[in-house]
Amino acid sequence: MATSSTIVHNVYLPADAIPTAETRIKLADRILISPLVLGTWAWGDTRIWNWTPESDPKAKDAFDISISKGINTFDTAEGYGNGESERCIARYKENHPDATDIVIATKFFPTPFKLFYPSSLISALRESLARLKVECVDLYQIHAPIHLRSIEVIGDALAEAVKFGLTKTVGVSNYSTAEMIRMYDCLQKHDIQLASNQVEYSLIRRLPETSGHIAECHKRGVAVLGYCPLGMGGLTGKYSRANPPPGNRVIPLGGAKDGNQAEQNAECLGWRLTNEEITELENHPINRQPTFFESIWQHG
């Protein structure tokens, strides 16, 4: 909810703007998200993130601290912890004094065996709503372009979700420029704006920027949500040849498993790099080669 002190930018943060706790970015002319989105992949995930009962109060601290710092937007998915991440958000926001200001984005996992649309997508969305204990989400995204049905079929299903009042806006994840444009064009036929494309973007994966993908998204009013901003932990300084990162670890959209990490995330607000610092970083490009799985999952 915008207040007199809220500073609203449309689709993206201008290069000279300094994000603060009062900053909001408008997506699809319908929702206002914080300039930093908290990723919740780790919440409830026992297979990759080793979630335990002791993890729950730590994640709740991350939730509460994030909101107190002005970070009110949470990104989850039906596939995170087999839905447990969504249940965590439902528990954490229950009776929270700022519950009405919380923005929730979740995702549909379009496995190839899901062939019947819009029913497959609508059913999955209703199940997510039940886990989240809400009647409508703010942003519903396609998790990756791995569906066997055409983009137009998926887009028509997303349009149905909006028309049914189950989500305010719709987006995609890991779509290439060409795929994003096809989805944008499909939704335009329904008078619906594609809100966002979520892609991996960091100093060691600048492809969305250097390929012109971000510019093509912004040209169409599509926000770009960059996940793994710390390069899957590679930019944190805690890993080395002697202490390599464990397999399969990824930090999505500034993820936080506890209050300390949430505090560190919030420190990115209130300042920006100088133009000279940005130029210096750009003069030392590092391009991480994608794994086989990433080449299938990530098209953008």
C-alpha positions, 0 to 999 in steps of 0.5 A, spaced: 500 500 500 502 506 497 503 512 502 505 519 502 512 517 503 512 512 497 517 513 491 514 509 485 517 507 479 514 504 473 517 497 471 524 498 473 529 502 478 532 508 474 540 508 473 540 514 478 535 512 483 537 510 490 532 504 492 530 505 500 525 502 504 520 507 501 521 505 494 516 501 490 516 498 483 510 498 479 508 491 475 503 491 470 500 497 472 497 493 478 502 491 483 507 495 487 513 491 489 519 492 493 526 493 490 529 487 493 524 481 493 526 475 498 526 468 495 524 463 499 526 456 495 530 454 502 524 454 506 521 447 507 526 444 502 529 438 506 532 435 499 537 441 497 537 446 503 536 441 509 530 444 512 529 442 519 524 444 525 529 448 527 529 452 521 522 454 521 523 460 527 530 462 523 526 463 517 520 466 520 525 471 523 528 473 516 520 474 514 519 479 520 526 482 519 525 483 511 518 486 512 521 491 518 526 493 513 521 495 507 522 488 503 515 486 503 515 482 496 516 474 497 517 469 491 515 462 492 513 456 488 509 450 488 516 446 487 519 449 493 519 444 498 513 441 495 509 446 497 512 447 504 515 454 502 508 457 500 505 454 507 511 457 511 509 464 508 501 462 510 504 461 517 508 467 518 503 472 515 498 470 519 496 475 524 502 479 522 500 487 523 503 488 516 499 482 512 495 486 508 501 490 505 505 483 503 506 481 496 506 474 494 509 471 487 509 464 486 510 459 480 507 454 476 511 448 475 510 446 467 512 439 467 512 436 460 506 431 462 502 437 464 498 437 457 491 439 459 490 447 459 488 451 462 485 446 467 492 444 469 495 451 471 488 453 474 488 447 478 495 448 480 494 455 482 488 453 486 492 448 490 497 454 491 492 459 494 490 453 499 497 453 501 498 460 502 491 461 505 489 467 500 484 468 495 488 471 490 496 472 489 499 478 486 504 475 481 503 468 478 509 465 474 511 460 469 517 457 472 521 455 466 520 454 459 520 446 459 512 445 457 511 441 451 505 445 449 506 452 446 507 458 449 500 461 446 497 455 450 500 457 456 499 464 455 491 463 454 491 459 461 495 465 464 489 469 462 484 465 464 487 465 471 487 473 471 480 473 468 478 468 474 480 473 479 486 468 482 492 472 480 492 480 479 498 479 474 502 474 471 509 473 469 514 468 466 521 465 468 527 463 464 524 465 458 529 467 452 527 474 448 523 471 443 519 466 448 518 473 452 515 476 446 511 471 444 508 471 451 507 478 451 504 478 444 499 472 446 497 476 453 496 482 449 490 479 445 487 478 452 488 486 454 493 483 459 500 486 460 506 481 461 508 483 468 515 480 469 521 475 466 525 472 472 532 470 470 539 469 473 542 475 473 549 477 477 556 479 475 558 472 473 552 472 469 550 478 465 547 475 459 540 478 460 544 485 460 549 484 454 544 480 450 539 486 450 534 481 453 533 486 459 532 492 454 527 488 450 523 487 456 523 494 458 521 496 451 514 492 452 513 494 460 516 487 462 520 488 469 526 483 470 527 480 476 534 477 477 535 471 481 542 468 484 544 476 484 550 473 488 552 468 483 550 462 487 554 464 492 560 465 488 560 473 489 559 472 497 567 471 498 565 465 503 567 460 497 574 458 495 578 452 491 579 450 498 572 451 500 568 450 494 560 451 494 556 444 495 553 442 489 546 444 487 546 451 492 543 457 489 541 463 492 534 466 489 532 473 489 536 475 495 534 469 499 534 469 506 534 463 511 535 467 517 534 474 520 542 475 519 541 474 512 535 478 512 539 484 515 544 483 510 540 483 504 536 489 507 543 493 507 543 493 499 538 499 500 539 506 501 545 507 497 548 505 489 554 504 486 558 510 483 558 510 475 566 509 476 565 503 480 560 500 475 565 501 469 570 498 473 566 492 475 564 491 467 571 492 465 572 485 469 567 480 466 566 473 468 562 469 464 560 462 468 559 457 463 552 453 464 551 446 466 547 441 462 541 442 466 541 450 466 541 450 458 535 446 458 532 450 464 534 457 462 533 460 455 534 467 458 
